[in-house]
Amino acid sequence: MILNDLCYLSIGEAAALFRERKLSPVELVDAYLARIGKLDPRLNCYVAVFRDRARTEALRAEWDFARGEFRGPMHGIPVALKDLFDMAGLPAGANTRVLKDRMSTQDALLVDKLRHAGAILLGKLQMHEFAMGSPLLNDPVPPARNPWDLERMPGGSSSGSAAALAAGLCAGSYGSDTGGSIRHPAAHTATVGLKPTYGLVSRRGAVALTWSMDHIGPMARRVEDTAILLQVVAGYDPADPGSAEVAIPAYRDALGGSIHGLRVGVPTAYVESLAATEVMALFAEATKALSELGAEVRDIALPSIHHAGPIFLTILLAEAVAYHEDWLSRRADQYGRDMWLRLLPGLAFSAADYVQAQRGRAMLCRQMNELMQAVDLIATPTMPRTAMTFAESAAAPPVPRSPFTRLANITGQPSISLPCGFYEGLPVGLLLTGRVFEEARVLQVADAYERATNWHHRRPNLGLN
Amino acid sequence: MPNGSETEKLSEFAALVRRSGVRASDADLAVVLPIFIENREGLEKLRRALAEDEEPGADLASIVRRITR
C-alpha cells in the first residue's frame, strides 16, 4: 500500500489489517509521522507531536498483536487530541497565553480511556483560544489552515482536529463543542463530527468554556469511525457533575441497517432564511437522498427558534465570564483580541438576564421534546455558508457563527455533521440532530447517507496524494 | 464615531462592563456594543414570551432538586 494511502485508512480498516497481521501499528504511526513532517509546516494542525512516545506505544501494540492480544478496534490506532485535554506533565494550552504556565498534573478521563483501549496518541492539535476566540493569521501561534484551501479557516474551535483529519494527519480525534465547535469545522473540512448528548462523555480534565453547554465528542473521516471513537469514551463519571447514568449501547451495531420509515423533519423556512443559495441546493440534494433511502422527510416548524440566539449567547457568555472573571481583571493583556472582545458583552449581563435565559432554555427544551415525538431526526445544513477566508473572519463581528448547531447545545441533543457536497471546491456539511441519548439512531442515519454517497472519498490536493 | 444616542448607549454599556472591575477601552466596547444591544432586545422579546409560558422556571427547579437529592 502507498504510504499516503495508509494515512487515509478508516479506523475499522486499519483494525482489520492489524488483526490479519497485514499492517503493523509501527508502520502506520511512521506513515503518519512522515506525513505530519511533510505537511504540517504548511497546515499548522499540531501544537505538539509525540514522536518518540507514539513510536514506543506502537511497538508495544505490535508486541501485543504478536502475542495474539487485541484489545478492540482502537488498539494501535493513532489519534490526536484538541489541546484542551489534560495530559500529565504537559501544558494544557487551550491556545492561550493566559494558561501558559499551567502544567497538567493528571490525565483527562478521556486520555485514560484511550490508553486503556490501546490507542496511540500522536499529539495535541491546534484550536481557537479557550474554544471560542477566532484566530488571526498573525497570531503568535499560527492558526490551523483548511486543507481544501489554505487561505481559508477550517472552522472552529476544534480547528486542528478537523484539518488534521482532512489532511490525513491522524486517524481520529476528539474535540469539544459548546455552540458547534466539533460540527462547524467538520462541515468546513468534509469530515465527520458528533456532539453527543449532554452528559454522555465526561469532561473531567478538559478546559471549560460554559459548563452547562460544554460537550466532548469524536471527530473522524467516516461515520463508522465516529461510532468506534464514541464507544471508547462514553459512560458515567461521578467526577463530572453533568455526567449521566445511562446504559451505553453498541454504537457500531446500529450501522448498516435500513432507515425506511424513519421520520426526518426539515425546518425549511428557517433554513432558507439563513443558508446561502449554494448550501441550500446541496442540502436539498441531501434530503432527497435520505428520502430515496426510505426516510419520510417532512417539513416542520422549529418552536421558539427565534429565541435561541439570545438564550444561547446569554448563557454562553455569562458562564464564560464567571470562569474567566479573575483572569479578565488581572491578565487582560494576555487574551487574544477576538477572545477578549467576545467576552466583553458578558460582563454587562445581569443576574436576571442569565435566569431568564435559563427559563427560556427550559421552554425551548420542552417544546423540542414535544416536536421530537413527531419526528426521529431534524436535518439542516451544518453551516449557512462555506469556509471563510482568514481576512473575512478578521473583519466579521466577534460573535458565534453557527446558528444551526447551537440549538443542540441548548437542548443537549445528539447532533452529527457529515459531508454532503462541495461548492467551488469547498465542503458543505449536513447536520442531523436526534433525541437525547439516541446517538445510535443519529449514527445509523448518517451512516446510511454516507454509504449512498461518495463525498467521504474525496481528498484535498496537498501535493502528496 | 457613534452619534448622540449611541454615545449614551456606549456610556451605559461601559459602566456595566467596568462595574466588574475589568478595564476595557471605549474603542473595544464600541466594537461589541451592537452585539450587546441586539442580545438585550432579544432577551426583552424572550421575557415577553416567558410571561405567557405555562412552566416558567422549570429548569431552575430541577437545579434545586439536584441539590436536595
Interface residues (C-beta under 8 A of the other chain):
Chain A: S304 H306 H307 G309 P310 I311 L313 T314 V321 E325 L328 S329 A332 W340 L341 R342 L344 P345 L347 A348 D353 V355 Q356 A357 Q358 R359 G360 R361 A362 M363 C365 R366 P397 P398 V399
Chain B: F13 L16 V17 S20 G21 V22 R23 A24 D28 L29 V31 V32 P34 I35 F36 N39 G42 L43 K45 L46 R47 A49 L50 D53 E55 P56 G57 A58 D59 L60
